[in-house]
Amino acid sequence: MSFPPPSAETEIQELGDRFAPRFDANGLVTAVAVDHATKRVLMVAHMNADAIQATLQSGYAHYWSRSRASLWKKGESSGELQKLQALYVDCDQDALIVEVSVEGRGSACHNGFASCFYRVVQSKTGDWVLHTHEQPLVSKDTLYGGS
């Protein structure tokens, strides 16, 4: 499966019914994973055409790892798979919301938290600091079989 190129006509691209992702110069679109039940943002990643295709065909979220330059099935090594519930595209088709149900223990973050957004930026005596506002669901060692 390949995707058609984006339409040069704005109205067709933004209001039409043809899925034609507008990939960036690196062949990627931003993908925001959201919990199906709570609508909480779980993580922000990137997808290329292969990741979108694998996600749609398998029913499980796949992403493109920029650091490893490879396709990865989220949760494959930890058991925290992301079951696809819906895939939304924004108006100009350069960003996706990947609505998922997290299997396993419910951890979407590689650090064991439900979401990668477990810290809030706060002011403390004139400095900006990070405050962890929740506990991990599982330890990183448990997720990945460490010591």
Backbone as a ProteinNet text record, in pm:
[ID]
protein_1_A
[PRIMARY]
MSFPPPSAETEIQELGDRFAPRFDANGLVTAVAVDHATKRVLMVAHMNADAIQATLQSGYAHYWSRSRASLWKKGESSGELQKLQALYVDCDQDALIVEVSVEGRGSACHNGFASCFYRVVQSKTGDWVLHTHEQPLVSKDTLYGGS
[TERTIARY]
85.3	0	89	59.3	126.6	19.5	61.6	-32.8	-18.9	-129.5	-120.4	-49.8	9.3	72.5	-34.1	3.8	-92.3	-140.7	-262.9	-320.3	-265.4	-239.3	-196.5	-312.8	-432.8	-552.2	-587.7	-577.1	-599.8	-734.3	-838.7	-972.3	-981.6	-922	-924.5	-844.3	-725.3	-639.2	-703.7	-766.1	-817.7	-961.7	-1040.8	-1182.2	-1225.1	-1137.8	-1171.9	-1165.7	-1197.1	-1201.4	-1082.9	-979.7	-862.7	-753.3	-708.8	-600.5	-469	-406.5	-280.9	-189.5	-122.9	-39.5	63.1	82.6	180	306.9	395.3	518.9	617	700.2	800.8	919.2	1024.4	1141.1	1208.8	1187.4	1244.2	1147.2	1032	933.8	851.9	836	768	649.2	554.9	447.9	451.8	410.3	400.4	281.6	301.1	195	178.3	58.7	28.1	-57.5	-3.1	-78.6	-165.1	-294.1	-392.5	-464.6	-489.4	-563.4	-708.8	-757.7	-893.8	-999.1	-982.1	-1083.2	-1078.6	-958.3	-946.1	-916.3	-871.3	-827.8	-700.7	-630.2	-504.4	-395.5	-313.1	-199	-98.7	-60.4	32.8	176.3	194.1	328.2	319.3	430.6	442.7	556.8	530.2	630	619	678.8	673	639.5	575.8	543.2	586.9	640.3	662.8	554.6	560.8	457.9	453.1	569.9	572.9	507.4	530.2	470	318.6	270.7	125.6	65.9	129.9	81.5	79.3	187.8	194.3	87.6	64.2	-38.2	-176.3	-208.3	-340.9	-362.1	-259.5	-273.8	-276.3	-196.5	-186.3	-284.8	-329.8	-415.4	-338.5	-206.1	-120.9	-29.9	-7.2	70.9	216.6	263.6	403.5	449.7	574.1	629.3	765.2	815.9	949.8	1040.4	1143.3	1240.2	1345.5	1349	1449.5	1588.5	1600.6	1732.5	1790.4	1705.6	1752.4	1736.4	1669.2	1640.9	1577.8	1472.5	1405.7	1259.4	1183.8	1043.2	1035.6	940.6	924.3	778.7	743.9	608.9	608.7	533.5	533.1	491.2	573.7	544	589.2	655.2	695.4	790.2	884.1	977.6	927.6	840.1	791.9	658.1	584.1	449.8	341.9	380.8	285.4	239.6	178.6	135.2	24.9	19.8	-84.3	-179.6	-298.2	-401.1	-471.9	-469.7	-530.3	-681.6	-737.3	-882	-930.4	-851.5	-886.2	-760.8	-758	-648.7	-710.1	-676.6	-727.6	-616.1	-653.1	-557.1	-602	-505.5	-543.3	-580	-621	-678.4	-586.5	-457.9	-370.4	-290.5	-324.7	-273	-123	-70.9	70	89.8	-18.9	-11	-125	-97.9	-195.6	-221.3	-341.7	-371.8	-395	-316.1	-326.2	-397.6	-527.3	-606	-590.8	-541.7	-505.6	-558	-562.3	-579.9	-447.8	-388.1	-258.7	-280.8	-216.4	-225.3	-114.2	-111.1	-10.5	-51.2	41.1	15.2	-32.8	-42.9	-95.3	8.9	135.7	243.7	275.7	259	296.2	438.7	491.3	624.4	729.8	845.7	953.2	1009	971.9	1012.3	908.7	804.1	705.7	583.2	574.7	459.1	347.8	225.6	111.9	129.3	186	207.4	351.3	405.2	537.8	534.6	415.2	397.4	365	462.3	443.8	508.9	567.8	630.3	570	559	505.5	615.1	622.8	720	660.7	736.6	689.6	799.5	756.3	850.7	881.5	1010.7	1052.9	1164.8	1134.5	1228.2	1301.1	1223.8	1279.6	1335.8	1347.8	1397	1281	1297.9	1198.4	1246.7	1163.4	1199.3	1089.7	1125.8	1030	980.6	850.8	789.2	718.2	756.8	690.1	559.3	448.1	316.9	243.8	312.6	251.2	360.4	320.2	412.8	411.4	524.2	523.9	433.7	376.6	293.9	379.9	499	590.5	732.6	829.2	967.7	1023.3	1118.9	1183.4	1251	1310.7	1374.5	1273.6	1154.7	1050.7	1005	991.6	948.6	1043.9	1172	1271	1362.3	1326.2	1400.6	1538.7	1557.6	1687	1705.4	1816.7	1846.8	1775.3
-117.8	0	123	212.8	342.2	450.2	565.1	675.1	769.7	825.7	921.4	1048.1	1121	1246.9	1346	1437.4	1540.2	1619.9	1663	1742.7	1884.5	1939.5	2079.2	2173.3	2120.4	2200.9	2192	2304.2	2308.7	2250.2	2285.3	2238.1	2085.8	2026.4	1880.2	1817.3	1871.4	1816.6	1831.1	1944.3	1973.2	1929.9	1917.4	1884.3	1757.9	1704	1585.3	1457.7	1345.3	1217.2	1126.8	1181	1102.4	1116.5	1003.2	1004.3	1015.1	1131.4	1160.7	1236.2	1163.9	1231.7	1324	1438.1	1536.9	1517.2	1431	1399.4	1516.3	1532.5	1638.6	1596.3	1675.5	1648.1	1516	1468	1340.3	1224.3	1252	1146.5	1111.8	1207.4	1181.9	1274.7	1227.2	1310.8	1294.4	1396.2	1388.5	1301.3	1215	1125.4	1141.1	1177.8	1195.6	1077.2	994.4	879.9	926.4	890.9	932.4	808.5	802.8	691.6	695.4	584.5	575.5	608.7	558.3	576.8	715.2	763.4	888.3	1009.9	986.5	1092.1	1163.2	1105.5	1161.1	1141.1	1242.6	1229	1133.8	1031.7	932.3	960.8	998.8	1021.4	1094.1	1151.6	1212.6	1140.4	1096.1	1022.8	1066.6	989.4	1017.7	890	907.4	794.2	827	726.3	737.7	653.5	642	566.6	421.4	360.6	221.2	204.5	299.9	292.2	305.9	396.7	412.5	285.7	232.8	111.2	-5.4	-24.7	-134.1	-117.8	4.9	32.3	-3	42.7	17.2	-130.9	-199.2	-340.1	-432.6	-401.7	-491.1	-458.5	-332.3	-290.1	-253.5	-245.5	-205.3	-91.6	4.3	123.1	88.9	140.4	134.2	278.1	304	437.5	428.4	543.1	550.6	610.5	536.4	585.3	667.7	796.2	881.9	849.7	815.3	787.6	655.6	555.2	425.5	411.9	507.8	504.4	371.2	333.8	206.9	211.5	123.2	105.5	29.6	69.4	-6.7	-20.6	-141.3	-171	-136.2	-34.1	14.4	-97.4	-123.4	-223.6	-363.9	-382.4	-517	-582.1	-505.2	-563.8	-556	-462.6	-445.2	-513.2	-545.1	-600.5	-494.9	-367	-256.9	-213.4	-304.9	-279.3	-174.8	-102.8	-1.6	-50	-94.4	-144	-24.8	-17.9	93.8	92.7	206.5	223.9	316	418.5	511.7	588.2	629.6	712.3	838.6	952.1	1081.9	1158.1	1236.6	1320.4	1465.8	1557.2	1698.3	1754.4	1880.2	1941.6	1937.7	1962	1959.6	1830.1	1732.9	1595.9	1583.9	1669.3	1654.9	1614.2	1577.9	1528.5	1429.7	1331.3	1226.9	1216.6	1179.3	1133.2	983.8	908.4	763.5	728.2	700.2	669.1	519.8	487.5	349.8	307.3	177.1	116.3	48	81.1	24.2	-110.1	-212.7	-346.6	-364	-476.2	-500	-430	-357.5	-289.1	-146.2	-102.2	31.8	140.3	101.8	200	233	359	403.1	457.2	494.5	554.3	447	460.3	363.4	370.6	474.2	484.8	426.5	364.6	295.8	376.6	500.1	584.4	559.4	592.4	576.7	664.2	782	878.5	928.6	968.1	1030.3	1169.7	1222.9	1357	1347.3	1298.7	1277.9	1386.9	1488.5	1598.4	1730.4	1821.9	1954.3	2057.6	2160.7	2268.5	2366.9	2395.6	2486.4	2585.9	2700.5	2800.9	2773.7	2773.7	2753.8	2853.6	2952.2	3059.3	3117	3149.6	3213.1	3119.2	2992.3	2894.7	2810.1	2755.5	2663.5	2521.7	2445.9	2308.8	2212.9	2086.4	1982.5	1911.7	1893.7	1822.1	1698.9	1582.7	1458.8	1450.6	1447.1	1453.8	1320.2	1210.6	1078.6	975	856.3	745.8	654.5	589.5	494.8	374.9	317.5	197.6	74	78.8	-34.9	19.1	-51.3	-4.4	-30.8	50	33.6	-103.2	-147.1	-279.3	-390.4	-378	-478.7	-476.8	-358.3	-346.6	-415.6	-398.8	-444.4	-554.8	-615.6	-730.6	-699.2	-578.7	-541.3	-600.8	-569.8	-624.5	-550.5
0	0	0	-87	-84.2	-77	-34.2	-19	-136.8	-182.5	-292.7	-245.3	-338	-297.6	-252.6	-163.1	-121.4	-241.6	-233.9	-341.7	-336.3	-453	-461	-434	-445.2	-420.1	-271.7	-203.8	-59.6	-20.7	-91	-54.6	-61.9	-162.4	-174.5	-61.1	-32.1	72.7	210.1	236.5	370.1	392.8	287.5	306.2	232.7	149.9	72.1	154.7	89.7	160.1	125.7	64.6	25.4	130.9	187.1	284.7	208.6	219	149.8	245.3	336.8	436.4	372.1	437	389.9	474	425.4	496.1	486.5	590.3	587.9	499.9	498.8	414.6	449.7	572.4	615.6	598.1	536.9	514.4	637.2	729.1	856.1	877.3	956.9	1011.8	1163	1235.6	1380.7	1416.4	1515.9	1561.3	1712	1754.8	1896.1	1939.5	2028.3	2079.1	2195.5	2189.9	2289.9	2340.9	2470.9	2529.7	2484.1	2435.7	2382.7	2488.9	2610	2714.8	2778.2	2809.9	2885.8	2798.9	2677.9	2584	2630.9	2726.3	2774.2	2668.6	2650.4	2560.6	2625.1	2550.9	2601.8	2559.2	2435	2382.1	2248.9	2208.1	2076.3	2005.8	1884.1	1806.4	1661.1	1574.1	1430.9	1356	1242.5	1156.1	1013.9	947.5	804.1	736	604.4	532.3	578.2	603.2	648.1	785	875.3	1008.8	1001.4	918.5	902.7	844.1	741.8	677.2	775.5	851.7	949	1056.7	1099.2	1200.3	1148.2	1029.5	972.6	942	895.8	860	981	1083.1	1199.3	1310.3	1315.9	1425.6	1551.6	1541.2	1653.5	1607.9	1697.5	1662.7	1634.2	1523	1482.7	1461.7	1495.9	1481	1413.8	1371.3	1315.9	1421.9	1460.2	1557.6	1485.2	1514.1	1451.2	1504.2	1632.4	1689.4	1638.6	1618.6	1568.7	1417.1	1356.1	1211.6	1172.1	1247.1	1217.4	1261.2	1200.3	1234.5	1365.7	1454.2	1576.8	1611.5	1655.4	1703.5	1851.2	1887.7	2025.9	2120.1	2219.5	2320.6	2287	2175.2	2134.2	2234.4	2290.2	2386.4	2530.1	2561	2699	2725.4	2620.1	2636.8	2648	2641.7	2653.9	2514.2	2443.2	2305.7	2300.8	2190.7	2170.7	2062.1	2104.3	2012.4	1949.4	1818.3	1746.2	1760.1	1798.9	1805.5	1693.8	1662.9	1555.1	1515.7	1390.4	1341.3	1282.9	1343.5	1299.3	1229.4	1129.7	1059.6	1073.1	1086.4	1098	961.3	960.5	840.2	719.3	737.3	619.6	607.3	688.2	680.7	707.6	799.1	835	980.6	1047.5	1184.7	1207.5	1293.5	1322.5	1471.9	1506.7	1642	1630	1705.7	1707	1837.3	1827.7	1947.4	1974.9	2095	2127.2	2264	2282.7	2414.5	2445.4	2559.2	2594.7	2662.1	2608	2665.5	2768.6	2833.2	2936.2	3064.1	3123.7	3251.5	3232.7	3108	3080.2	3069.3	3058.9	3051.5	2906.2	2869.4	2734.9	2731.7	2846	2854.9	2882	2820	2842.1	2984.2	3060	3200.2	3295.3	3242.2	3325.5	3362.4	3317.9	3348.2	3246.4	3285.9	3194.7	3071.4	3088.4	2980.2	2987	2874.5	2873.5	2936.3	2957.1	3013.4	3162.6	3240	3383.2	3468.1	3402.5	3476	3431.7	3526.7	3498	3527.8	3446.2	3465.8	3565.5	3672.2	3776.8	3812.3	3864	3911.2	4057.7	4089.7	4228.1	4255.9	4337.3	4374.1	4252.4	4149.9	4031.8	3926.6	3959.2	3861.5	3811	3694	3638.9	3663.7	3731.7	3767.9	3722.1	3716.2	3679.8	3804.4	3812.9	3923.8	3868.1	3918.3	3878	3953.9	3880.8	3944.8	3950.6	3920.8	3933.5	3953.6	3987.5	4008.3	3885.8	3857.7	3746.3	3777.8	3673.9	3690.1	3710.3	3655.8	3659.3	3647.1	3704.6	3695.2	3555.8	3518.1	3387.9	3379.6	3490.8	3492.9	3467.9	3525.9	3504	3358.3	3302.2	3162.5	3066.7	3090.3	2993.3	3045.2	3158.2	3207.5	3260.2	3312.5	3369.2	3507	3567.6	3700.2	3810.3
[MASK]
+++++++++++++++++++++++++++++++++++++++++++++++++++++++++++++++++++++++++++++++++++++++++++++++++++++++++++++++++++++++++++++++++++++++++++++++++++

